[in-house]
Amino acid sequence: MVIKQNGTVTYIFAILLCVLFMPLVFFVFCSDCLKEKTHYCPNCNKRIGFEVPVVGSNIHFEKPSNSSY
């Protein structure tokens, strides 16, 4: 399961486009390419990684905690 939400990069691009060309501001909030994506395990709903737009296309995986079941 992947949840996409607006993040810092989205708002920075929106401000830049507002200054440069106002009608393009809506593109930033409608497109998925500039949204932060958080990945969750479909079985246990734990967060397993995240993607930050523009910075890199790689998923940053979190280290598993040392907990026993």
PDB file of N, CA, C, O and CB in Angstrom:
ATOM      1  N   MET A   1       0.851  -1.164   0.000  1.00  0.00           N
ATOM      2  CA  MET A   1       0.000   0.000   0.000  1.00  0.00           C
ATOM      3  C   MET A   1       0.907   1.240   0.000  1.00  0.00           C
ATOM      4  O   MET A   1       1.863   1.325   0.771  1.00  0.00           O
ATOM      5  CB  MET A   1      -0.974  -0.009   1.230  1.00  0.00           C
ATOM      6  N   VAL A   2       0.596   2.167  -0.852  1.00  0.00           N
ATOM      7  CA  VAL A   2       1.379   3.402  -0.971  1.00  0.00           C
ATOM      8  C   VAL A   2       0.446   4.590  -0.766  1.00  0.00           C
ATOM      9  O   VAL A   2      -0.592   4.694  -1.419  1.00  0.00           O
ATOM     10  CB  VAL A   2       2.099   3.490  -2.364  1.00  0.00           C
ATOM     11  N   ILE A   3       0.820   5.473   0.136  1.00  0.00           N
ATOM     12  CA  ILE A   3       0.046   6.689   0.385  1.00  0.00           C
ATOM     13  C   ILE A   3       0.842   7.863  -0.160  1.00  0.00           C
ATOM     14  O   ILE A   3       2.013   8.042   0.178  1.00  0.00           O
ATOM     15  CB  ILE A   3      -0.268   6.875   1.916  1.00  0.00           C
ATOM     16  N   LYS A   4       0.203   8.660  -1.003  1.00  0.00           N
ATOM     17  CA  LYS A   4       0.857   9.827  -1.614  1.00  0.00           C
ATOM     18  C   LYS A   4       0.297  11.084  -0.966  1.00  0.00           C
ATOM     19  O   LYS A   4      -0.917  11.243  -0.840  1.00  0.00           O
ATOM     20  CB  LYS A   4       0.644   9.859  -3.171  1.00  0.00           C
ATOM     21  N   GLN A   5       1.195  11.973  -0.557  1.00  0.00           N
ATOM     22  CA  GLN A   5       0.754  13.219   0.077  1.00  0.00           C
ATOM     23  C   GLN A   5       1.713  14.342  -0.279  1.00  0.00           C
ATOM     24  O   GLN A   5       2.871  14.109  -0.627  1.00  0.00           O
ATOM     25  CB  GLN A   5       0.658  13.057   1.615  1.00  0.00           C
ATOM     26  N   ASN A   6       1.212  15.551  -0.184  1.00  0.00           N
ATOM     27  CA  ASN A   6       2.028  16.730  -0.476  1.00  0.00           C
ATOM     28  C   ASN A   6       3.075  16.894   0.606  1.00  0.00           C
ATOM     29  O   ASN A   6       2.802  16.719   1.793  1.00  0.00           O
ATOM     30  CB  ASN A   6       1.155  18.004  -0.586  1.00  0.00           C
ATOM     31  N   GLY A   7       4.282  17.236   0.170  1.00  0.00           N
ATOM     32  CA  GLY A   7       5.377  17.433   1.106  1.00  0.00           C
ATOM     33  C   GLY A   7       6.078  18.747   0.854  1.00  0.00           C
ATOM     34  O   GLY A   7       5.560  19.614   0.151  1.00  0.00           O
ATOM     35  N   THR A   8       7.237  18.892   1.418  1.00  0.00           N
ATOM     36  CA  THR A   8       8.010  20.121   1.305  1.00  0.00           C
ATOM     37  C   THR A   8       8.352  20.444  -0.146  1.00  0.00           C
ATOM     38  O   THR A   8       8.252  21.595  -0.570  1.00  0.00           O
ATOM     39  CB  THR A   8       9.283  20.014   2.126  1.00  0.00           C
ATOM     40  N   VAL A   9       8.755  19.430  -0.905  1.00  0.00           N
ATOM     41  CA  VAL A   9       9.123  19.654  -2.306  1.00  0.00           C
ATOM     42  C   VAL A   9       7.925  20.159  -3.103  1.00  0.00           C
ATOM     43  O   VAL A   9       8.075  21.021  -3.970  1.00  0.00           O
ATOM     44  CB  VAL A   9       9.672  18.359  -2.934  1.00  0.00           C
ATOM     45  N   THR A  10       6.748  19.632  -2.819  1.00  0.00           N
ATOM     46  CA  THR A  10       5.534  20.062  -3.514  1.00  0.00           C
ATOM     47  C   THR A  10       5.276  21.546  -3.283  1.00  0.00           C
ATOM     48  O   THR A  10       4.970  22.279  -4.224  1.00  0.00           O
ATOM     49  CB  THR A  10       4.326  19.236  -3.049  1.00  0.00           C
ATOM     50  N   TYR A  11       5.397  21.985  -2.050  1.00  0.00           N
ATOM     51  CA  TYR A  11       5.119  23.389  -1.733  1.00  0.00           C
ATOM     52  C   TYR A  11       6.202  24.329  -2.280  1.00  0.00           C
ATOM     53  O   TYR A  11       5.904  25.460  -2.664  1.00  0.00           O
ATOM     54  CB  TYR A  11       4.998  23.566  -0.219  1.00  0.00           C
ATOM     55  N   ILE A  12       7.442  23.869  -2.315  1.00  0.00           N
ATOM     56  CA  ILE A  12       8.505  24.696  -2.895  1.00  0.00           C
ATOM     57  C   ILE A  12       8.253  24.916  -4.387  1.00  0.00           C
ATOM     58  O   ILE A  12       8.376  26.035  -4.885  1.00  0.00           O
ATOM     59  CB  ILE A  12       9.891  24.039  -2.675  1.00  0.00           C
ATOM     60  N   PHE A  13       7.897  23.831  -5.104  1.00  0.00           N
ATOM     61  CA  PHE A  13       7.590  23.972  -6.529  1.00  0.00           C
ATOM     62  C   PHE A  13       6.355  24.852  -6.741  1.00  0.00           C
ATOM     63  O   PHE A  13       6.307  25.620  -7.702  1.00  0.00           O
ATOM     64  CB  PHE A  13       7.370  22.588  -7.167  1.00  0.00           C
ATOM     65  N   ALA A  14       5.369  24.752  -5.868  1.00  0.00           N
ATOM     66  CA  ALA A  14       4.167  25.579  -6.001  1.00  0.00           C
ATOM     67  C   ALA A  14       4.505  27.063  -5.847  1.00  0.00           C
ATOM     68  O   ALA A  14       3.991  27.898  -6.592  1.00  0.00           O
ATOM     69  CB  ALA A  14       3.112  25.166  -4.956  1.00  0.00           C
ATOM     70  N   ILE A  15       5.355  27.385  -4.897  1.00  0.00           N
ATOM     71  CA  ILE A  15       5.750  28.783  -4.697  1.00  0.00           C
ATOM     72  C   ILE A  15       6.546  29.296  -5.900  1.00  0.00           C
ATOM     73  O   ILE A  15       6.336  30.420  -6.355  1.00  0.00           O
ATOM     74  CB  ILE A  15       6.583  28.930  -3.402  1.00  0.00           C
ATOM     75  N   LEU A  16       7.463  28.464  -6.412  1.00  0.00           N
ATOM     76  CA  LEU A  16       8.239  28.875  -7.584  1.00  0.00           C
ATOM     77  C   LEU A  16       7.352  29.096  -8.804  1.00  0.00           C
ATOM     78  O   LEU A  16       7.525  30.070  -9.536  1.00  0.00           O
ATOM     79  CB  LEU A  16       9.302  27.833  -7.902  1.00  0.00           C
ATOM     80  N   LEU A  17       6.403  28.187  -9.019  1.00  0.00           N
ATOM     81  CA  LEU A  17       5.509  28.346 -10.161  1.00  0.00           C
ATOM     82  C   LEU A  17       4.545  29.508  -9.979  1.00  0.00           C
ATOM     83  O   LEU A  17       4.126  30.124 -10.959  1.00  0.00           O
ATOM     84  CB  LEU A  17       4.734  27.072 -10.392  1.00  0.00           C
ATOM     85  N   CYS A  18       4.195  29.808  -8.759  1.00  0.00           N
ATOM     86  CA  CYS A  18       3.320  30.954  -8.493  1.00  0.00           C
ATOM     87  C   CYS A  18       4.024  32.245  -8.890  1.00  0.00           C
ATOM     88  O   CYS A  18       3.414  33.161  -9.442  1.00  0.00           O
ATOM     89  CB  CYS A  18       2.907  31.000  -6.998  1.00  0.00           C
ATOM     90  N   VAL A  19       5.315  32.298  -8.600  1.00  0.00           N
ATOM     91  CA  VAL A  19       6.089  33.492  -8.947  1.00  0.00           C
ATOM     92  C   VAL A  19       6.305  33.566 -10.455  1.00  0.00           C
ATOM     93  O   VAL A  19       6.225  34.645 -11.042  1.00  0.00           O
ATOM     94  CB  VAL A  19       7.445  33.493  -8.212  1.00  0.00           C
ATOM     95  N   LEU A  20       6.581  32.417 -11.087  1.00  0.00           N
ATOM     96  CA  LEU A  20       6.899  32.409 -12.508  1.00  0.00           C
ATOM     97  C   LEU A  20       5.671  32.404 -13.416  1.00  0.00           C
ATOM     98  O   LEU A  20       5.575  33.199 -14.350  1.00  0.00           O
ATOM     99  CB  LEU A  20       7.744  31.221 -12.817  1.00  0.00           C
ATOM    100  N   PHE A  21       4.737  31.503 -13.132  1.00  0.00           N
ATOM    101  CA  PHE A  21       3.579  31.355 -14.016  1.00  0.00           C
ATOM    102  C   PHE A  21       2.411  30.789 -13.215  1.00  0.00           C
ATOM    103  O   PHE A  21       2.346  29.583 -12.975  1.00  0.00           O
ATOM    104  CB  PHE A  21       3.913  30.435 -15.231  1.00  0.00           C
ATOM    105  N   MET A  22       1.509  31.639 -12.810  1.00  0.00           N
ATOM    106  CA  MET A  22       0.440  31.312 -11.872  1.00  0.00           C
ATOM    107  C   MET A  22      -0.421  30.092 -12.247  1.00  0.00           C
ATOM    108  O   MET A  22      -0.679  29.279 -11.359  1.00  0.00           O
ATOM    109  CB  MET A  22      -0.439  32.490 -11.731  1.00  0.00           C
ATOM    110  N   PRO A  23      -0.880  29.905 -13.486  1.00  0.00           N
ATOM    111  CA  PRO A  23      -1.761  28.764 -13.776  1.00  0.00           C
ATOM    112  C   PRO A  23      -1.113  27.390 -13.574  1.00  0.00           C
ATOM    113  O   PRO A  23      -1.827  26.399 -13.421  1.00  0.00           O
ATOM    114  CB  PRO A  23      -2.246  28.864 -15.187  1.00  0.00           C
ATOM    115  N   LEU A  24       0.212  27.307 -13.569  1.00  0.00           N
ATOM    116  CA  LEU A  24       0.865  26.018 -13.379  1.00  0.00           C
ATOM    117  C   LEU A  24       0.885  25.547 -11.928  1.00  0.00           C
ATOM    118  O   LEU A  24       1.275  24.412 -11.653  1.00  0.00           O
ATOM    119  CB  LEU A  24       2.264  26.090 -13.892  1.00  0.00           C
ATOM    120  N   VAL A  25       0.476  26.390 -11.011  1.00  0.00           N
ATOM    121  CA  VAL A  25       0.454  26.008  -9.601  1.00  0.00           C
ATOM    122  C   VAL A  25      -0.453  24.807  -9.389  1.00  0.00           C
ATOM    123  O   VAL A  25      -0.138  23.948  -8.565  1.00  0.00           O
ATOM    124  CB  VAL A  25      -0.008  27.183  -8.729  1.00  0.00           C
ATOM    125  N   PHE A  26      -1.555  24.719 -10.097  1.00  0.00           N
ATOM    126  CA  PHE A  26      -2.494  23.622  -9.918  1.00  0.00           C
ATOM    127  C   PHE A  26      -1.907  22.296 -10.378  1.00  0.00           C
ATOM    128  O   PHE A  26      -2.276  21.244  -9.854  1.00  0.00           O
ATOM    129  CB  PHE A  26      -3.778  23.907 -10.669  1.00  0.00           C
ATOM    130  N   PHE A  27      -1.000  22.329 -11.347  1.00  0.00           N
ATOM    131  CA  PHE A  27      -0.341  21.115 -11.817  1.00  0.00           C
ATOM    132  C   PHE A  27       0.431  20.430 -10.690  1.00  0.00           C
ATOM    133  O   PHE A  27       0.434  19.203 -10.591  1.00  0.00           O
ATOM    134  CB  PHE A  27       0.600  21.441 -12.976  1.00  0.00           C
ATOM    135  N   VAL A  28       1.079  21.216  -9.850  1.00  0.00           N
ATOM    136  CA  VAL A  28       1.900  20.677  -8.770  1.00  0.00           C
ATOM    137  C   VAL A  28       1.061  19.831  -7.814  1.00  0.00           C
ATOM    138  O   VAL A  28       1.502  18.769  -7.376  1.00  0.00           O
ATOM    139  CB  VAL A  28       2.589  21.814  -8.006  1.00  0.00           C
ATOM    140  N   PHE A  29      -0.131  20.291  -7.493  1.00  0.00           N
ATOM    141  CA  PHE A  29      -0.959  19.578  -6.532  1.00  0.00           C
ATOM    142  C   PHE A  29      -1.770  18.446  -7.167  1.00  0.00           C
ATOM    143  O   PHE A  29      -2.263  17.572  -6.454  1.00  0.00           O
ATOM    144  CB  PHE A  29      -1.889  20.546  -5.851  1.00  0.00           C
ATOM    145  N   CYS A  30      -1.913  18.448  -8.474  1.00  0.00           N
ATOM    146  CA  CYS A  30      -2.684  17.400  -9.159  1.00  0.00           C
ATOM    147  C   CYS A  30      -1.827  16.231  -9.618  1.00  0.00           C
ATOM    148  O   CYS A  30      -2.343  15.125  -9.781  1.00  0.00           O
ATOM    149  CB  CYS A  30      -3.399  17.986 -10.349  1.00  0.00           C
ATOM    150  N   SER A  31      -0.545  16.441  -9.829  1.00  0.00           N
ATOM    151  CA  SER A  31       0.311  15.367 -10.339  1.00  0.00           C
ATOM    152  C   SER A  31       0.924  14.577  -9.185  1.00  0.00           C
ATOM    153  O   SER A  31       1.173  15.117  -8.107  1.00  0.00           O
ATOM    154  CB  SER A  31       1.423  15.942 -11.244  1.00  0.00           C
ATOM    155  N   ASP A  32       1.159  13.302  -9.429  1.00  0.00           N
ATOM    156  CA  ASP A  32       1.753  12.443  -8.407  1.00  0.00           C
ATOM    157  C   ASP A  32       3.276  12.500  -8.397  1.00  0.00           C
ATOM    158  O   ASP A  32       3.903  12.027  -7.450  1.00  0.00           O
ATOM    159  CB  ASP A  32       1.307  11.021  -8.614  1.00  0.00           C
ATOM    160  N   CYS A  33       3.876  13.070  -9.433  1.00  0.00           N
ATOM    161  CA  CYS A  33       5.334  13.048  -9.540  1.00  0.00           C
ATOM    162  C   CYS A  33       6.026  13.913  -8.487  1.00  0.00           C
ATOM    163  O   CYS A  33       7.203  13.692  -8.204  1.00  0.00           O
ATOM    164  CB  CYS A  33       5.749  13.506 -10.914  1.00  0.00           C
ATOM    165  N   LEU A  34       5.342  14.877  -7.904  1.00  0.00           N
ATOM    166  CA  LEU A  34       5.957  15.749  -6.898  1.00  0.00           C
ATOM    167  C   LEU A  34       5.457  15.480  -5.482  1.00  0.00           C
ATOM    168  O   LEU A  34       5.699  16.282  -4.579  1.00  0.00           O
ATOM    169  CB  LEU A  34       5.700  17.189  -7.251  1.00  0.00           C
ATOM    170  N   LYS A  35       4.766  14.365  -5.280  1.00  0.00           N
ATOM    171  CA  LYS A  35       4.255  14.026  -3.950  1.00  0.00           C
ATOM    172  C   LYS A  35       5.167  13.016  -3.264  1.00  0.00           C
ATOM    173  O   LYS A  35       5.768  12.157  -3.910  1.00  0.00           O
ATOM    174  CB  LYS A  35       2.823  13.467  -4.046  1.00  0.00           C
ATOM    175  N   GLU A  36       5.258  13.138  -1.945  1.00  0.00           N
ATOM    176  CA  GLU A  36       5.996  12.157  -1.165  1.00  0.00           C
ATOM    177  C   GLU A  36       5.169  10.882  -1.091  1.00  0.00           C
ATOM    178  O   GLU A  36       3.949  10.930  -0.938  1.00  0.00           O
ATOM    179  CB  GLU A  36       6.326  12.697   0.261  1.00  0.00           C
ATOM    180  N   LYS A  37       5.838   9.750  -1.199  1.00  0.00           N
ATOM    181  CA  LYS A  37       5.141   8.468  -1.178  1.00  0.00           C
ATOM    182  C   LYS A  37       5.637   7.655   0.014  1.00  0.00           C
ATOM    183  O   LYS A  37       6.841   7.453   0.171  1.00  0.00           O
ATOM    184  CB  LYS A  37       5.356   7.689  -2.510  1.00  0.00           C
ATOM    185  N   THR A  38       4.720   7.193   0.847  1.00  0.00           N
ATOM    186  CA  THR A  38       5.055   6.373   1.992  1.00  0.00           C
ATOM    187  C   THR A  38       4.534   4.967   1.736  1.00  0.00           C
ATOM    188  O   THR A  38       3.362   4.783   1.406  1.00  0.00           O
ATOM    189  CB  THR A  38       4.466   6.965   3.305  1.00  0.00           C
ATOM    190  N   HIS A  39       5.407   3.976   1.888  1.00  0.00           N
ATOM    191  CA  HIS A  39       5.054   2.587   1.614  1.00  0.00           C
ATOM    192  C   HIS A  39       4.781   1.855   2.921  1.00  0.00           C
ATOM    193  O   HIS A  39       5.546   1.962   3.880  1.00  0.00           O
ATOM    194  CB  HIS A  39       6.176   1.882   0.822  1.00  0.00           C
ATOM    195  N   TYR A  40       3.670   1.105   2.946  1.00  0.00           N
ATOM    196  CA  TYR A  40       3.273   0.335   4.118  1.00  0.00           C
ATOM    197  C   TYR A  40       3.125  -1.131   3.755  1.00  0.00           C
ATOM    198  O   TYR A  40       2.771  -1.463   2.623  1.00  0.00           O
ATOM    199  CB  TYR A  40       1.964   0.875   4.709  1.00  0.00           C
ATOM    200  N   CYS A  41       3.393  -2.002   4.706  1.00  0.00           N
ATOM    201  CA  CYS A  41       3.205  -3.434   4.515  1.00  0.00           C
ATOM    202  C   CYS A  41       1.702  -3.719   4.459  1.00  0.00           C
ATOM    203  O   CYS A  41       0.964  -3.274   5.338  1.00  0.00           O
ATOM    204  CB  CYS A  41       3.897  -4.254   5.660  1.00  0.00           C
ATOM    205  N   PRO A  42       1.232  -4.458   3.435  1.00  0.00           N
ATOM    206  CA  PRO A  42      -0.202  -4.736   3.339  1.00  0.00           C
ATOM    207  C   PRO A  42      -0.715  -5.681   4.425  1.00  0.00           C
ATOM    208  O   PRO A  42      -1.917  -5.725   4.682  1.00  0.00           O
ATOM    209  CB  PRO A  42      -0.511  -5.318   1.991  1.00  0.00           C
ATOM    210  N   ASN A  43       0.181  -6.437   5.065  1.00  0.00           N
ATOM    211  CA  ASN A  43      -0.256  -7.381   6.093  1.00  0.00           C
ATOM    212  C   ASN A  43      -0.341  -6.759   7.482  1.00  0.00           C
ATOM    213  O   ASN A  43      -1.339  -6.924   8.184  1.00  0.00           O
ATOM    214  CB  ASN A  43       0.678  -8.556   6.130  1.00  0.00           C
ATOM    215  N   CYS A  44       0.714  -6.042   7.876  1.00  0.00           N
ATOM    216  CA  CYS A  44       0.758  -5.519   9.248  1.00  0.00           C
ATOM    217  C   CYS A  44       0.619  -4.004   9.320  1.00  0.00           C
ATOM    218  O   CYS A  44       0.566  -3.450  10.417  1.00  0.00           O
ATOM    219  CB  CYS A  44       2.049  -5.928   9.907  1.00  0.00           C
ATOM    220  N   ASN A  45       0.558  -3.325   8.188  1.00  0.00           N
ATOM    221  CA  ASN A  45       0.405  -1.863   8.105  1.00  0.00           C
ATOM    222  C   ASN A  45       1.556  -1.079   8.733  1.00  0.00           C
ATOM    223  O   ASN A  45       1.374   0.072   9.130  1.00  0.00           O
ATOM    224  CB  ASN A  45      -0.878  -1.456   8.768  1.00  0.00           C
ATOM    225  N   LYS A  46       2.743  -1.692   8.828  1.00  0.00           N
ATOM    226  CA  LYS A  46       3.916  -0.967   9.317  1.00  0.00           C
ATOM    227  C   LYS A  46       4.547  -0.215   8.154  1.00  0.00           C
ATOM    228  O   LYS A  46       4.537  -0.684   7.016  1.00  0.00           O
ATOM    229  CB  LYS A  46       4.948  -1.937   9.977  1.00  0.00           C
ATOM    230  N   ARG A  47       5.089   0.947   8.453  1.00  0.00           N
ATOM    231  CA  ARG A  47       5.774   1.726   7.428  1.00  0.00           C
ATOM    232  C   ARG A  47       7.091   1.038   7.091  1.00  0.00           C
ATOM    233  O   ARG A  47       7.897   0.763   7.980  1.00  0.00           O
ATOM    234  CB  ARG A  47       6.015   3.192   7.899  1.00  0.00           C
ATOM    235  N   ILE A  48       7.311   0.760   5.798  1.00  0.00           N
ATOM    236  CA  ILE A  48       8.528   0.059   5.398  1.00  0.00           C
ATOM    237  C   ILE A  48       9.473   0.927   4.585  1.00  0.00           C
ATOM    238  O   ILE A  48      10.639   0.568   4.421  1.00  0.00           O
ATOM    239  CB  ILE A  48       8.173  -1.164   4.609  1.00  0.00           C
ATOM    240  N   GLY A  49       9.008   2.054   4.075  1.00  0.00           N
ATOM    241  CA  GLY A  49       9.887   2.920   3.304  1.00  0.00           C
ATOM    242  C   GLY A  49       9.173   4.152   2.807  1.00  0.00           C
ATOM    243  O   GLY A  49       7.959   4.294   2.957  1.00  0.00           O
ATOM    244  N   PHE A  50       9.955   5.052   2.204  1.00  0.00           N
ATOM    245  CA  PHE A  50       9.370   6.285   1.670  1.00  0.00           C
ATOM    246  C   PHE A  50      10.182   6.767   0.483  1.00  0.00           C
ATOM    247  O   PHE A  50      11.355   6.424   0.341  1.00  0.00           O
ATOM    248  CB  PHE A  50       9.304   7.382   2.757  1.00  0.00           C
ATOM    249  N   GLU A  51       9.557   7.557  -0.364  1.00  0.00           N
ATOM    250  CA  GLU A  51      10.206   8.168  -1.520  1.00  0.00           C
ATOM    251  C   GLU A  51      10.036   9.676  -1.432  1.00  0.00           C
ATOM    252  O   GLU A  51       8.950  10.178  -1.142  1.00  0.00           O
ATOM    253  CB  GLU A  51       9.618   7.619  -2.856  1.00  0.00           C
ATOM    254  N   VAL A  52      11.115  10.384  -1.683  1.00  0.00           N
ATOM    255  CA  VAL A  52      11.074  11.838  -1.716  1.00  0.00           C
ATOM    256  C   VAL A  52      11.214  12.253  -3.173  1.00  0.00           C
ATOM    257  O   VAL A  52      12.185  11.863  -3.822  1.00  0.00           O
ATOM    258  CB  VAL A  52      12.202  12.476  -0.818  1.00  0.00           C
ATOM    259  N   PRO A  53      10.282  13.027  -3.708  1.00  0.00           N
ATOM    260  CA  PRO A  53      10.352  13.402  -5.124  1.00  0.00           C
ATOM    261  C   PRO A  53      11.549  14.297  -5.423  1.00  0.00           C
ATOM    262  O   PRO A  53      12.036  15.017  -4.551  1.00  0.00           O
ATOM    263  CB  PRO A  53       9.071  14.105  -5.542  1.00  0.00           C
ATOM    264  N   VAL A  54      12.006  14.242  -6.651  1.00  0.00           N
ATOM    265  CA  VAL A  54      13.077  15.063  -7.203  1.00  0.00           C
ATOM    266  C   VAL A  54      14.433  14.722  -6.579  1.00  0.00           C
ATOM    267  O   VAL A  54      15.434  14.680  -7.294  1.00  0.00           O
ATOM    268  CB  VAL A  54      12.764  16.537  -6.993  1.00  0.00           C
ATOM    269  N   VAL A  55      14.491  14.485  -5.296  1.00  0.00           N
ATOM    270  CA  VAL A  55      15.755  14.184  -4.636  1.00  0.00           C
ATOM    271  C   VAL A  55      16.323  12.878  -5.169  1.00  0.00           C
ATOM    272  O   VAL A  55      17.532  12.755  -5.366  1.00  0.00           O
ATOM    273  CB  VAL A  55      15.570  14.107  -3.109  1.00  0.00           C
ATOM    274  N   GLY A  56      15.468  11.921  -5.399  1.00  0.00           N
ATOM    275  CA  GLY A  56      15.906  10.639  -5.938  1.00  0.00           C
ATOM    276  C   GLY A  56      14.707   9.744  -6.164  1.00  0.00           C
ATOM    277  O   GLY A  56      13.670   9.903  -5.520  1.00  0.00           O
ATOM    278  N   SER A  57      14.850   8.816  -7.067  1.00  0.00           N
ATOM    279  CA  SER A  57      13.733   7.932  -7.357  1.00  0.00           C
ATOM    280  C   SER A  57      13.809   6.645  -6.546  1.00  0.00           C
ATOM    281  O   SER A  57      12.943   5.780  -6.678  1.00  0.00           O
ATOM    282  CB  SER A  57      13.692   7.611  -8.837  1.00  0.00           C
ATOM    283  N   ASN A  58      14.835   6.505  -5.707  1.00  0.00           N
ATOM    284  CA  ASN A  58      14.977   5.300  -4.902  1.00  0.00           C
ATOM    285  C   ASN A  58      14.084   5.352  -3.672  1.00  0.00           C
ATOM    286  O   ASN A  58      13.793   6.422  -3.137  1.00  0.00           O
ATOM    287  CB  ASN A  58      16.429   5.108  -4.487  1.00  0.00           C
ATOM    288  N   ILE A  59      13.663   4.193  -3.244  1.00  0.00           N
ATOM    289  CA  ILE A  59      12.878   4.088  -2.020  1.00  0.00           C
ATOM    290  C   ILE A  59      13.854   3.953  -0.861  1.00  0.00           C
ATOM    291  O   ILE A  59      14.784   3.149  -0.929  1.00  0.00           O
ATOM    292  CB  ILE A  59      11.878   2.875  -2.073  1.00  0.00           C
ATOM    293  N   HIS A  60      13.659   4.718   0.189  1.00  0.00           N
ATOM    294  CA  HIS A  60      14.485   4.653   1.381  1.00  0.00           C
ATOM    295  C   HIS A  60      13.804   3.701   2.355  1.00  0.00           C
ATOM    296  O   HIS A  60      12.772   4.033   2.938  1.00  0.00           O
ATOM    297  CB  HIS A  60      14.698   6.072   2.015  1.00  0.00           C
ATOM    298  N   PHE A  61      14.379   2.526   2.527  1.00  0.00           N
ATOM    299  CA  PHE A  61      13.777   1.539   3.408  1.00  0.00           C
ATOM    300  C   PHE A  61      14.233   1.764   4.835  1.00  0.00           C
ATOM    301  O   PHE A  61      15.374   2.151   5.089  1.00  0.00           O
ATOM    302  CB  PHE A  61      14.124   0.122   2.954  1.00  0.00           C
ATOM    303  N   GLU A  62      13.323   1.516   5.759  1.00  0.00           N
ATOM    304  CA  GLU A  62      13.650   1.667   7.173  1.00  0.00           C
ATOM    305  C   GLU A  62      14.183   0.352   7.704  1.00  0.00           C
ATOM    306  O   GLU A  62      13.790  -0.720   7.244  1.00  0.00           O
ATOM    307  CB  GLU A  62      12.418   2.126   7.986  1.00  0.00           C
ATOM    308  N   LYS A  63      15.086   0.438   8.681  1.00  0.00           N
ATOM    309  CA  LYS A  63      15.630  -0.761   9.291  1.00  0.00           C
ATOM    310  C   LYS A  63      14.590  -1.368  10.208  1.00  0.00           C
ATOM    311  O   LYS A  63      13.910  -0.648  10.939  1.00  0.00           O
ATOM    312  CB  LYS A  63      16.925  -0.453  10.060  1.00  0.00           C
ATOM    313  N   PRO A  64      14.458  -2.694  10.178  1.00  0.00           N
ATOM    314  CA  PRO A  64      13.480  -3.324  11.064  1.00  0.00           C
ATOM    315  C   PRO A  64      13.920  -3.208  12.516  1.00  0.00           C
ATOM    316  O   PRO A  64      15.111  -3.253  12.823  1.00  0.00           O
ATOM    317  CB  PRO A  64      13.278  -4.799  10.687  1.00  0.00           C
ATOM    318  N   SER A  65      12.962  -3.061  13.388  1.00  0.00           N
ATOM    319  CA  SER A  65      13.268  -2.980  14.813  1.00  0.00           C
ATOM    320  C   SER A  65      13.508  -4.378  15.352  1.00  0.00           C
ATOM    321  O   SER A  65      12.967  -5.352  14.827  1.00  0.00           O
ATOM    322  CB  SER A  65      12.126  -2.280  15.592  1.00  0.00           C
ATOM    323  N   ASN A  66      14.304  -4.480  16.381  1.00  0.00           N
ATOM    324  CA  ASN A  66      14.613  -5.771  16.986  1.00  0.00           C
ATOM    325  C   ASN A  66      13.568  -6.108  18.049  1.00  0.00           C
ATOM    326  O   ASN A  66      13.829  -6.024  19.249  1.00  0.00           O
ATOM    327  CB  ASN A  66      16.035  -5.762  17.602  1.00  0.00           C
ATOM    328  N   SER A  67      12.416  -6.480  17.592  1.00  0.00           N
ATOM    329  CA  SER A  67      11.358  -6.832  18.532  1.00  0.00           C
ATOM    330  C   SER A  67      10.949  -8.285  18.290  1.00  0.00           C
ATOM    331  O   SER A  67      10.937  -8.757  17.153  1.00  0.00           O
ATOM    332  CB  SER A  67      10.132  -5.872  18.384  1.00  0.00           C
ATOM    333  N   SER A  68      10.626  -8.962  19.340  1.00  0.00           N
ATOM    334  CA  SER A  68      10.192 -10.354  19.212  1.00  0.00           C
ATOM    335  C   SER A  68       8.675 -10.401  19.226  1.00  0.00           C
ATOM    336  O   SER A  68       8.017  -9.550  19.824  1.00  0.00           O
ATOM    337  CB  SER A  68      10.781 -11.236  20.352  1.00  0.00           C
ATOM    338  N   TYR A  69       8.143 -11.386  18.574  1.00  0.00           N
ATOM    339  CA  TYR A  69       6.692 -11.512  18.466  1.00  0.00           C
ATOM    340  C   TYR A  69       6.125 -12.286  19.597  1.00  0.00           C
ATOM    341  O   TYR A  69       4.912 -12.487  19.662  1.00  0.00           O
ATOM    342  CB  TYR A  69       6.307 -12.156  17.180  1.00  0.00           C
TER     343      TYR A  69
END
